[in-house]
Structures are given as structure tokens and as C-alpha cells.
Amino acid sequence: MTVALMWEARAAEGRGAELLAWVREQPLARKPLRRETFRAGQDRVLVVTWWDASYDAELPELPEPDAESVTRPVHRWRFESLGEDADH
């Protein structure tokens, strides 16, 4: 089974580049199958990691950045892959 962990944060005013650099420097205790970083408006940063694991497996996650770097606590979600859609 493949599990995807999503980590999303919104940087404090003017600190988007700093948050992006910080998250890219954060190591994980194990290497995921894949790790991808995204950015969006309002200085949002999203990291998705894919793991070969059961849905409830204990997996390494990215930490919380310093409170002054973000506008709110990090949002985290866990998803189970249902595979690729053949006709999309």
C-alpha cells in the first residue's frame, strides 16, 4: 500500500522564501519513495511524501517551524493511494 503524507504551512508576512528554504533543509529519519515540495499564493508551502506502508504506520514527519515563521500551526493530512486512474 502507498500512503501519502501532506504537510502545509502558511508563512508569516514576507517570510515565504525563508519558510521554503527551511522546509527543504529538513531531513526525515527515513527516505520516502518520493518527496515533492510546492508553493502557492499567500506564501503557502506544501510538502507531500509517499511511503510504502500501511495507512496507520508510524512514519517520519516534518517538524513544526518556529511560531514566528508561520501564521498558524502546520496542517497535516494522511491519504491512502487508490492507484492511478486509467482513463485520466
BAFI-3210 file (N, C-alpha, C; in Angstrom, 3 decimals, decimal comma, padded with zeros to 6 digits):
// residues 88
n [1|2|3|4|5|6|7|8|9|10|11|12|13|14|15|16|17|18|19|20|21|22|23|24|25|26|27|28|29|30|31|32|33|34|35|36|37|38|39|40|41|42|43|44|45|46|47|48|49|50|51|52|53|54|55|56|57|58|59|60|61|62|63|64|65|66|67|68|69|70|71|72|73|74|75|76|77|78|79|80|81|82|83|84|85|86|87|88]
n.u [000,846|000,430|001,047|000,356|001,716|000,825|001,996|001,423|001,980|001,570|003,391|004,565|004,013|005,967|007,846|007,946|009,923|011,897|010,606|010,204|012,889|013,694|012,027|012,908|015,400|014,942|015,543|014,339|013,768|013,790|014,071|011,607|009,492|009,068|009,402|008,001|007,932|005,880|004,701|002,461|000,103|-000,151|002,072|002,220|003,387|003,771|004,367|004,624|004,934|005,582|004,989|005,803|003,823|001,561|-001,654|-001,895|000,701|003,636|005,248|007,976|007,704|007,641|008,843|007,310|007,660|009,391|007,295|007,065|007,594|005,410|001,841|-000,009|-000,568|000,943|-000,744|-001,706|-002,156|-003,152|-003,184|-004,442|-003,291|-005,206|-004,432|-003,553|-005,785|-006,979|-008,146|-007,595]
n.v [-001,174|002,281|005,250|008,660|011,502|014,727|017,972|021,228|024,689|028,158|030,952|033,615|037,119|038,213|036,175|033,948|032,874|032,226|030,268|028,293|027,642|026,679|024,379|022,747|022,052|020,291|017,162|013,759|010,945|008,565|007,633|008,616|007,098|009,049|012,577|015,717|019,232|022,092|025,405|028,139|030,858|033,494|032,869|030,082|026,824|023,524|020,144|016,913|013,577|010,244|006,906|003,457|001,764|000,754|002,285|003,189|003,196|004,088|006,887|008,995|012,484|015,892|018,588|021,159|024,511|027,412|029,365|032,111|032,165|031,353|031,724|030,233|027,027|024,146|022,358|018,994|016,017|012,673|010,261|007,425|005,804|005,074|004,171|004,870|006,516|004,967|006,159|008,897]
n.w [000,000|-000,670|001,025|001,408|002,873|003,788|004,320|005,266|005,336|006,172|005,560|007,665|007,093|004,419|004,717|003,112|001,302|003,114|004,699|002,740|002,084|004,600|004,974|002,909|003,806|005,857|007,166|006,937|009,067|007,713|004,261|001,989|-000,597|-002,448|-002,479|-002,598|-003,107|-002,940|-003,784|-003,157|-003,601|-001,133|000,350|000,912|001,675|000,646|001,320|000,081|000,883|-000,129|000,846|001,203|002,930|005,582|006,187|008,843|009,749|011,613|010,685|009,633|010,089|008,934|010,960|013,071|012,076|013,475|015,548|014,950|012,268|010,833|010,118|011,431|013,066|011,513|008,944|008,616|006,733|005,977|003,458|001,700|-001,126|-003,989|-006,375|-009,820|-012,064|-014,893|-017,190|-017,136]
ca.u [000,000|001,142|000,453|000,906|001,602|000,859|002,389|001,179|002,132|001,484|004,442|004,270|004,194|007,320|008,781|007,693|011,178|012,573|009,918|010,503|014,274|013,739|011,407|013,759|016,566|014,543|015,681|013,418|014,505|013,901|013,833|010,327|009,530|009,095|009,141|007,832|007,624|005,086|004,385|001,240|-000,138|-000,188|003,276|001,943|004,339|003,189|005,270|003,963|005,846|004,921|005,605|005,325|003,490|000,126|-002,235|-001,663|002,115|004,354|006,126|008,610|007,016|008,357|008,519|006,697|008,644|009,265|005,978|007,101|007,767|004,146|000,666|-000,851|000,073|001,005|-001,827|-001,188|-003,159|-002,642|-004,051|-004,117|-003,393|-006,113|-003,862|-003,782|-006,981|-006,550|-008,666|-007,375]
ca.v [000,000|003,550|006,285|009,997|012,447|016,111|018,965|022,527|025,821|029,498|031,780|034,963|038,159|038,429|035,106|032,783|032,299|031,664|029,024|027,333|027,185|025,893|023,066|021,951|021,605|019,372|015,743|012,790|009,826|007,555|008,193|008,192|006,722|010,301|013,789|016,835|020,483|023,013|026,698|028,743|032,214|033,767|032,261|028,729|025,781|022,194|019,024|015,615|012,431|008,967|005,820|002,084|001,459|000,684|003,596|003,594|003,010|005,222|007,409|010,262|013,672|017,151|019,269|022,484|025,601|028,372|030,007|033,433|031,976|030,960|032,432|029,285|025,712|023,365|021,404|017,683|015,046|011,362|009,678|006,118|005,821|004,103|003,869|005,838|006,313|004,560|007,000|010,331]
ca.w [000,000|-000,670|001,861|001,172|003,976|003,331|005,320|004,642|006,248|005,588|006,155|008,149|006,078|003,915|005,095|002,274|000,811|004,288|005,045|001,678|002,286|005,839|004,809|002,015|004,581|006,921|006,835|007,539|009,669|006,646|002,931|001,404|-002,002|-003,192|-001,689|-003,519|-002,436|-003,747|-003,173|-003,680|-003,151|000,302|000,936|001,393|001,299|000,787|001,080|000,029|000,869|-000,420|001,608|001,060|004,329|005,868|006,473|010,225|010,095|012,187|009,633|009,999|009,574|009,053|012,219|013,046|012,046|014,574|015,552|014,309|010,828|010,218|010,614|012,164|013,115|010,280|008,669|008,202|006,299|005,560|002,445|001,138|-002,584|-004,616|-007,668|-010,891|-012,875|-016,227|-018,264|-016,886]
c.u [000,892|000,347|001,150|000,663|001,727|001,118|002,217|001,260|001,990|002,468|003,899|004,603|005,669|008,309|008,600|008,964|011,940|011,935|010,212|011,922|014,372|013,200|012,257|014,997|016,220|014,696|014,563|014,255|014,699|013,612|012,496|010,528|009,705|008,801|009,079|007,374|006,921|004,993|003,153|001,136|-000,250|000,948|003,003|002,994|003,702|004,265|004,443|005,052|005,021|005,719|004,994|005,065|001,980|-000,356|-001,896|-000,208|002,691|005,390|006,753|007,883|007,899|007,935|007,731|007,823|008,459|007,949|005,980|007,280|006,459|002,976|-000,238|-000,095|000,006|-000,231|-001,196|-002,348|-002,453|-003,668|-003,534|-004,302|-004,343|-005,640|-004,192|-005,064|-006,543|-006,987|-008,510|-005,932]
c.v [001,237|004,572|007,603|010,851|013,845|017,022|020,326|023,624|027,123|030,389|033,101|035,956|038,349|037,309|033,837|032,106|031,625|030,323|027,942|026,780|026,291|024,496|022,174|021,407|020,527|017,921|014,925|011,626|008,675|008,241|007,692|007,711|007,963|011,433|014,950|018,061|021,412|024,356|027,262|030,169|032,287|033,060|030,912|027,770|024,437|021,157|017,744|014,551|011,172|007,852|004,481|001,585|001,319|002,075|004,085|003,412|004,273|005,666|008,719|011,431|014,901|017,861|020,556|023,519|026,497|029,127|031,369|033,356|031,733|031,721|031,554|027,964|025,015|022,482|020,122|016,773|013,775|010,765|008,313|006,210|004,730|003,758|004,956|005,493|006,068|005,535|008,488|010,697]
c.w [000,000|000,128|001,526|002,408|003,391|004,522|004,662|005,686|005,466|006,323|006,669|007,034|005,711|004,188|004,271|001,792|001,947|004,692|004,018|001,845|003,520|005,611|003,898|002,727|005,604|006,474|007,471|008,056|008,683|005,325|002,395|-000,033|-002,876|-002,217|-002,663|-002,742|-003,421|-003,026|-003,861|-003,155|-001,638|001,036|001,587|000,845|001,608|000,477|001,110|-000,007|000,648|000,241|001,238|002,478|004,471|006,283|007,878|010,689|010,723|011,163|010,084|009,333|009,745|010,343|011,990|012,920|013,268|014,445|014,856|012,796|010,094|010,839|011,456|012,252|011,751|010,157|008,146|007,824|005,871|004,600|002,035|-000,374|-003,051|-006,018|-008,683|-011,638|-014,314|-017,322|-017,993|-017,100]
res [m|t|v|a|l|m|w|e|a|r|a|a|e|g|r|g|a|e|l|l|a|w|v|r|e|q|p|l|a|r|k|p|l|r|r|e|t|f|r|a|g|q|d|r|v|l|v|v|t|w|w|d|a|s|y|d|a|e|l|p|e|l|p|e|p|d|a|e|s|v|t|r|p|v|h|r|w|r|f|e|s|l|g|e|d|a|d|h]
***
